[in-house]
Every structure is written in structure tokens, then in C-alpha cells.
Amino acid sequence: MATLQVDVVSAEESIFSGEAKFVALPGENGELGILPRHTPLITRIRPGAVRIERADNGEEEFVFVAGGILEIQPGRVTVLADTAIRGHDLDEAKAVEAKKQAEEAMKNAKTDIDFATAQSEFAAMAAQIAAIAKLRRK
């Protein structure tokens, strides 16, 4: 059975490293599904859930990423995330509160930069809440 080496890392730590049968994640232009021997690719990723089907036990790992870069080589997938959180470490209450704060910051923004910063935070928290919902349906 062909597998992929998958590494998900953030600036703070390595979040996941292991063999997988399949990886799905939010690419810049839509959802990407990656199987072994995928065509090489480098692209930006949007905030959302990375789903990894482990090769050793068939279980799925979920990791929330707040954006970053994806590199695909025929036998390797590397996700360099701005921020990455293991699925079981996601806190819905904190994400909902952060989303509300970002929404308030957008309303009160005095400059375009303040608005853009708040809008980016809002999008990341909305994606995190969606990832939590997806993890619960698992």
C-alpha cells in the first residue's frame, strides 16, 4: 500500500508527523485531496481543517490551520502553517469569543489596516468554528 509522509508544522512546534493514506485541506482555490504520488505542487492554504487519514490504524487526525503554505512531493506532504492546533485542543468557546471581538474590531476600525487585521482574525475564527463542527461530526 502506497503512503505519504505528512508533516504539519507551525512556528511553535511540530503538530503531526507520520505516514498517511490520504490528506484533505483547504487550498487557496478550493479543497485539495492528496493521495500518494500526487503531482508536485506548492500553494497557499486558507484557514480550515487538515484531515489526515493515518496509514497505521486508518483513524483520522484533524488539525486546524490558520493559513500557510502547502508543499506536495510524490511521497511527501508538508504543511507550513501560520498557526496550527490539534483538533482535540480546539476550544469552541474561545473561538466564538474571539470571533465576536474581531467583529467588534471591524465595526470600530479607524483605518483600513485595522479593518483588514480584524477581518483576517474574523475569517480565521469562523474557519476554526467550522473545523470544530466538522470534528464533532467525525
N, C-alpha and C positions, 0 to 999 in steps of 0.2 A: 504494500500500500504506500503510495507516494504521500509525503507530508511536506509541510513548510516549517522552517524555523521562524518563529514570531517573537519579536522584541518590541515591547511598548515601554517607552521611557519618557520621563519628564525631566525638567531641570533639577528637581529634587531627588528623584530616585528611579530605579528600575521597577516598573509596575508588574510586568509579566515577561517571562522568557520561557519558551518551551515549543514543543512540536505541536502542530495543528493540522487538521484535515481541511479546514475552511475558515476564512476570515471575512466579515462584512463590516463596513464602516461608511460614514458619510463623507464622500469625496466632494470636492469643490463644485462639481457639476452634477451631483446625484449620488445615490447609493452605489457602492462598489462591492462586488463579491469576488473573492480571490481564492483560487484553487492552486494546488501545486502546478508548477511550470507556467504560471501566468506570464504574459509578456512584460518585460521590464517597463517600469513607469515611475515617474516622480510627479507628485501633485500635492496641492494644499488640501487639507481636510477641514471640514466645518465642525462646529461643536455638535456632539452627539455621542451615541453609544458605539463602541467597538465590540463586536461579538466574535468570539474565538471558539471554534469547536475543537476541543483538545483531541490529540491523536491517542493519548494513553488510555483515557477512560470514556471518551465520547461526550463528556459533560461540556457545558458551555460556560465560558468566562465572559463577564461583562466588564468593560472599563469605560468610564465616561471621559471624553477628551474635550477640552475647550478650544480645539483648533490645533493646527500644527502642520507637519509635513509627513507624507507617506512615501516610502521608497519600496518598490517591489522589484525583486530579482527572481529568477526562476525558482529558487529554493528557499527564498528568504523574504520576509516582510518586516520592515522596520517602521514603527510609528514614533516620530519625534513630536511629542505633544507639548503645547504651551503649559497646560495643566492636565493631569490625569488622576482619576480617582477610581479605585476598585469599586465595582458595583455594590458590594456588601458594605462599603464605607460611606455610601451616599446618604445624605441627611435631607429628607424632603422638607422638613420644617425650616431648616436653614436656607434651602434653595428658594422656597416660597417667600421668605422674608427678604432675602437678597434681591429677588425679582421685584418685590414691592418697592424696595429702596431705590432700585435702578429706575423704575417707572417714575417715582417722585423726582429723582435727579433729572430725568429727561424733561419733566414739566418745569423745573426750576432752573434749567441750564441758561447761563448768561452768554455763553459763547458757543460757536459751532463745535469746538474741540470738546467742551464739557458735554454737549449733547451726544456727540459721537462716542465718547467714552462710556456714557450711561447707556446708550443704545447697544453697544457691544456687550456690556455686562448683562443687560436685559436679555439679549439673544442667548448668551451662554447659560443663564439661569433657566430660561424657557426650555432649552435643549436638555439641561440637566433634569428638569422635572419630567420631560418626555422620556428620558432614559430610565428614570426611576419607574415610571409606569410600564415601560417595556420589560424591565427586570421583574416586576411583580407578576406579569402575565406568563413568565417563563415556566 
